[in-house]
Amino acid sequence: MSEYSEYEEPPRDPELPGRLLRTERDALMPLLRASHDERFELRTACPGWTVRQLLAHCGAALVRIVEGCLEEGVFLPESNAADVAEREDWPLSRVLDELERGFTEAGPVIAGHEDGLLDAVALGEWVHAGDVREAFGEPGAYDGSSTHHALPLLEATSRRRMAPRLHAHLTGRPVPLVLGNGIEGRPVAEFHGDVPTLIRICTGRPLVGTRYELSGATEQELCIYR
């Protein structure tokens, strides 16, 4: 929840991505470790990827950050697909071990990148954890104990990705979340709904069964991951 005026850029908290990753690790890893193998073959909201493949992508992305393997184009779809293919023959336990290592060790490395460009990776990992929960049929797919860490990163990422200015009036939260950038001559867009639905809109997840009000912008304009 933003405490700043709609035109003031909040200062970056370099430790925030690490806190988000570690909190999500503590919430997600016990669920994964206790799940039967067949659950990992379920399809996710990411086209073409099962839960296992999605987790392989997540672990690979984080360990690339940990090990400094950040060559040009590293997070483009082709590179992501190559990372997943490389792990296709790994035992599931190895995929989960790599993911847990990434959740644990990537935060300090992200904090050390003063430009903040890797902060969006931590947010993306949290969203993917929601994709896994949704595939498993677990509650709180895009909400939960780490949401208060995720929302400030959503604010910052929406500004970096040049989304239009949006005031998000979230259920149960007295102050609107301020996303995106002001555009001269364009009124501020307004969203009324809950946190999971806002996350779905901003990350291009399915909106079937949701209820919300959106004016002044389209869902496509607000999507930060394309």
C-alpha positions in Angstrom: 0.0 0.0 0.0 1.5 3.3 -1.1 2.2 6.1 1.4 3.4 8.5 -1.2 1.7 11.0 -3.4 0.7 9.7 -6.9 3.6 11.6 -8.5 6.4 10.8 -6.0 8.6 7.7 -6.7 9.0 5.6 -3.5 12.6 4.9 -2.6 13.8 1.4 -3.4 14.1 -1.0 -0.5 16.9 -3.3 -1.7 16.1 -6.0 0.9 12.4 -6.3 -0.1 12.9 -8.8 -2.9 14.8 -11.1 -0.6 12.2 -10.8 2.1 9.5 -11.7 -0.5 11.5 -14.7 -1.7 12.3 -16.1 1.7 8.7 -15.7 2.9 7.4 -17.4 -0.2 10.0 -20.2 0.3 8.7 -20.9 3.8 5.1 -21.0 2.5 5.5 -22.9 -0.7 8.3 -25.4 -0.2 6.5 -27.5 2.5 3.5 -27.8 0.1 5.7 -28.9 -2.7 7.7 -31.4 -0.6 4.5 -33.0 0.7 2.8 -33.3 -2.8 2.5 -36.5 -4.8 4.4 -36.7 -8.1 1.3 -36.6 -10.2 0.4 -33.1 -9.0 3.6 -31.8 -10.7 2.2 -32.9 -14.1 -0.8 -30.6 -13.8 -1.1 -27.7 -16.3 -0.6 -24.2 -15.2 -1.7 -20.7 -16.3 1.6 -20.5 -18.2 0.8 -21.9 -21.7 2.6 -25.2 -22.4 4.1 -25.6 -18.9 3.2 -28.1 -16.2 3.8 -27.4 -12.6 7.2 -29.3 -12.8 8.3 -27.3 -15.8 7.2 -24.0 -14.2 9.2 -24.8 -11.0 12.2 -25.8 -13.2 12.0 -22.3 -14.8 11.7 -20.6 -11.4 14.7 -22.4 -9.9 16.8 -21.8 -13.0 16.1 -18.1 -13.1 17.0 -17.6 -9.4 20.1 -19.7 -9.5 21.2 -17.8 -12.6 21.0 -14.7 -10.5 22.9 -16.4 -7.6 25.7 -17.5 -9.9 25.9 -14.4 -12.0 24.9 -16.1 -15.3 23.1 -13.2 -16.7 24.1 -13.0 -20.3 22.1 -10.9 -22.8 18.7 -12.3 -23.4 18.8 -14.6 -20.4 15.1 -14.2 -19.4 13.7 -14.2 -22.9 11.3 -17.1 -23.8 13.9 -19.0 -25.8 16.3 -18.9 -22.9 13.6 -19.9 -20.4 12.6 -22.8 -22.6 16.2 -24.0 -22.8 16.6 -23.9 -19.0 13.4 -26.0 -18.6 14.5 -28.5 -21.3 17.9 -28.9 -19.6 16.1 -30.0 -16.4 13.7 -32.4 -18.0 15.6 -35.5 -16.9 16.4 -34.2 -13.4 14.8 -36.0 -10.5 12.0 -34.0 -9.0 13.9 -33.7 -5.8 16.7 -32.0 -7.6 14.3 -29.5 -9.2 12.9 -28.6 -5.8 16.4 -28.4 -4.2 17.5 -25.9 -6.8 14.3 -23.9 -6.3 14.8 -23.8 -2.6 18.4 -22.7 -3.0 17.3 -19.9 -5.3 14.6 -18.7 -2.9 17.2 -18.6 -0.1 20.3 -17.1 -1.9 19.0 -14.8 -4.6 17.8 -12.0 -2.3 21.2 -10.5 -1.4 22.4 -10.6 -5.0 19.2 -8.8 -6.2 19.8 -6.3 -3.4 23.3 -5.6 -4.7 22.0 -4.5 -8.1 21.4 -0.8 -7.4 19.4 -0.3 -10.6 16.6 -2.5 -9.2 16.1 -4.2 -12.6 16.1 -7.7 -11.0 13.5 -6.8 -8.4 10.8 -7.8 -11.0 12.2 -11.3 -11.0 11.4 -11.7 -7.3 7.9 -10.5 -8.0 7.6 -12.9 -10.9 8.6 -15.8 -8.7 5.8 -14.9 -6.2 3.3 -14.8 -9.1 4.5 -18.2 -10.3 4.0 -19.6 -6.8 0.4 -18.4 -7.2 0.3 -20.3 -10.5 1.3 -23.5 -8.7 -1.3 -23.0 -6.0 -4.0 -22.4 -8.5 -3.0 -25.6 -10.4 -3.1 -27.5 -7.2 -6.5 -26.1 -6.3 -5.0 -24.5 -3.1 -6.6 -21.3 -1.6 -4.9 -18.0 -1.8 -3.3 -18.4 -5.2 -2.3 -14.8 -5.6 -2.6 -13.6 -2.0 -1.3 -14.7 1.3 1.4 -14.2 3.9 3.9 -12.5 1.5 1.4 -10.2 -0.2 2.6 -7.1 1.8 6.0 -7.7 0.3 4.8 -8.2 -3.2 2.6 -5.1 -3.6 5.4 -2.5 -3.3 7.3 -4.5 -5.9 4.2 -4.4 -8.1 4.1 -0.6 -7.7 7.7 -0.2 -8.7 7.6 -2.7 -11.6 4.5 -1.2 -13.0 6.3 2.1 -13.2 9.4 0.6 -14.9 7.2 -1.2 -17.4 5.4 2.1 -18.3 1.9 1.1 -17.3 -0.6 4.0 -17.2 -1.4 5.5 -13.8 -3.9 3.4 -11.8 -5.4 3.9 -8.4 -6.3 0.4 -7.2 -8.9 0.5 -4.4 -8.4 -2.9 -2.9 -10.9 -4.8 -0.7 -10.1 -4.3 3.0 -7.3 -1.7 2.4 -8.1 1.9 3.2 -5.5 3.6 1.0 -5.4 2.9 -2.8 -2.3 1.3 -4.3 -0.8 3.6 -6.9 0.5 1.9 -10.0 2.1 3.0 -13.2 2.9 6.5 -14.6 0.9 9.6 -15.1 0.3 10.6 -18.7 -0.3 14.2 -19.5 -3.9 14.8 -20.5 -5.0 11.3 -19.4 -7.2 10.8 -16.3 -6.0 8.4 -13.7 -7.5 4.9 -14.2 -9.5 3.3 -11.3 -9.7 -0.3 -10.2 -12.1 -1.6 -7.5 -11.6 -5.2 -6.5 -9.5 -7.6 -4.5 -5.8 -8.3 -4.5 -5.8 -11.6 -6.4 -7.8 -10.1 -9.2 -5.5 -7.1 -9.5 -2.5 -9.5 -9.6 -4.3 -11.5 -12.4 -4.8 -8.3 -14.4 -1.3 -7.0 -14.0 0.3 -10.3 -14.8 -2.0 -11.5 -17.6 -3.5 -14.4 -15.7 -7.0 -15.8 -16.4 -9.9 -13.6 -15.1 -12.7 -16.2 -15.3 -14.9 -16.0 -12.3 -13.6 -12.7 -11.0 -15.5 -9.6 -10.2 -14.0 -6.1 -10.5 -14.6 -2.6 -11.8 -12.0 -1.0 -14.1 -12.2 2.4 -15.8 -9.8 4.5 -17.7 -7.5 1.7 -18.8 -7.7 -1.7 -20.4 -6.5 -5.0 -18.9 -3.9 -5.3 -21.6 -2.4 -1.9 -20.8 -1.9 -2.8 -17.2 -0.1 -6.1 -17.8 3.5 -5.8 -16.8 4.6 -9.3 -18.1 4.3 -9.7 -21.8 
